């Protein structure tokens, strides 16, 4: 059974739930005024605008105005956040609010794409370099050192950045890794 397909989440909407703390977090993050947070999320996930992606152990549902995070195994709604990049005026026009003016002035498509590609290459290079250095330290038995732990934090930061690229379809999905560098399916 392929659990990475979006219809797997849709087929299991009956199992969708959250905790009391999760419901409070969702109400706060999304400024919701509803008693049935799970039902509200279920409606958003079923909507035609919803884009469902699986990354690692979670489903991420981008509904246009928010991103809902659901655990892929237990179907627990973990959190949700307003989607800042998709805030629109209520009059139906697709104009973004709060766009950076400097970014607008310098937004030549070719240069922006080139800058994003350069940034991605830099992140990937630094991630691999950090993994290599950690491997050398591990081989030398220095996994308890402060330097190794700093490398661990740096590696996690780069891995999270690469996950964001995957979340938005800018990088192909690859298996997640554990702290030891082993891949997890």
N, C-alpha and C positions, 0 to 999 in steps of 0.2 A: 504494500500500500504506500503510495507516494504522499507523504505528509507535508511536502513543500508546496503543493499546489494551493492557490487561493481558495478553491472550492472546498478544500478540507476544512478550513475555518468556517466557511459558509454552511457546510453540512453539519457542523457541530455548534451552531449558535445556541442551541438548547442547553448546552453545557456551560455557556458563558456566564461568569459570575465575578464578583469582587468581594473584598473584605470591607468591614466598616471603615477602617482607616483608608482603604483604597477609594471608597465612595467619597469620603471627606476630601481626599486629595484631588479627585476628579472635579468635585464641586468647586473647590478653591481655584485650581488651575484653569478651568474653563468658565468660571463664573456662572455655574449652572444653578438653576432654581427649580430643581425637580427632585421628587422623592425616589424615583426609579432610575437611578444612574445606569444600571445594567440595561434596562430597556432602551434608554436614550442611546447608549453605545451600540446596542444591537441594531437599532434603526439606522444609525450612521454607517455601520459596517455593511448593511444590506443596500445602501443607497447606490445609485448608478455612478455617482461621482467617486466612490471609494476606490482607492488603488491599494491593493493588498500585496505585501511583500514579506517573505520569511527570511530572517537573518539569524542564524544560530538558533537559540532556544526561544525566540520571540517572533510573533507576527507584528508588523507595523502597518497600520491602516491609515493612509493619508486621505482624509475626507474633504480636503480643500481648505477648510477653516481650522482643522485640528489634526493631530497625529495621535492615534490611540495605540498603546502597546499592550499586547495580549500574550501571555505565556502559551507557547505552542503545545505543551503537554497537558497542563491542567485547565487551560482556557480561562485563566484568571486575568481579569483586566488589571494590569499593573499600574498604569498611569496614562495620562493624556496631556498634551500641551497644545496651546493655540499655535497655529501654523502662521508665523509672522510673514512669510513670503507670499501668502495668499490672502491677505486682508484686502477687501474691495469695498468701494462705496456701495451703499444700499440702493442706489438708483439703477443698478443693472450694468453700469459701465465697468469694464475690466481694467480699471486704473489702480495701480498699487498705491497704498498709502505709506508715507514715511520713507520713501526711497531716497537714498543718499544722492544729493545733487552732484557732488564731485564724481561719483561713480557714473552718473548719467552723462556728464560732459565728456568723460574719457572712455565711454563704453563702445569702442570700435570693436565689432564682433571678432575680427581676426586676432587682434591683440589680446582681447580678453580670453579667448580660447587658448591662445599660445601661453598666456600667463597661468591658466588653470592646468594645462598640460605640464608646464614647467614645475608648478607646485606639486602636482601628483608625483612626478618623477623624483622630486626632492624628498618627498615623504617616504616613497617606496625605498629609495636609496638609504635614507637614514634608518628606516625600520630594519632593513637587512643588515646594515652595519651594526646596529645595536644588538640584533640577534647573534651576529658573529662574535662580538665582544663578550656577550653573555656566555656563549659556548666555550670560549677560551677560558673565562673565569671559572666556569663550572668544571672544565677539565682540570684546572689547577686547584680545585677544592675550595674555591673562595665564594661559595654561594651565601655565606652568612655575613659578608662584608657590606659596609654602607654603600660602597661603589656599585656592587652587584644589585643592591636594592634600588639604587637610583636608576640604573639601567632598566630594571624591571618596570619602574614607573614610567620611564621614557618610552619603553616598548609598548606598554599599554596605551599611552597617549597616541602614539603613531597608529596602533592597531585600531583605536576608536576613530581616528581621522579617516583611515582607509574604509572602515565600516560605513561612514557617512557617504563616501563616494559610491559604495555598493548600494546603499539605501536609495540613492537617487538615480541608480542605473548608469553611473559614470564609470563603473569598474565591474568586471564580471564577478559573480559570486564564487567564493572559494570556501573550503571548509574552515571553521574556526580552529584556533589553536589553544592549547592549555599553556600555563606558564612554563612548562617544560619544553615547549616547542612541538609537542605531539599534536597531530591534527585530530579533530573531533568531527565526526560526520553528523 
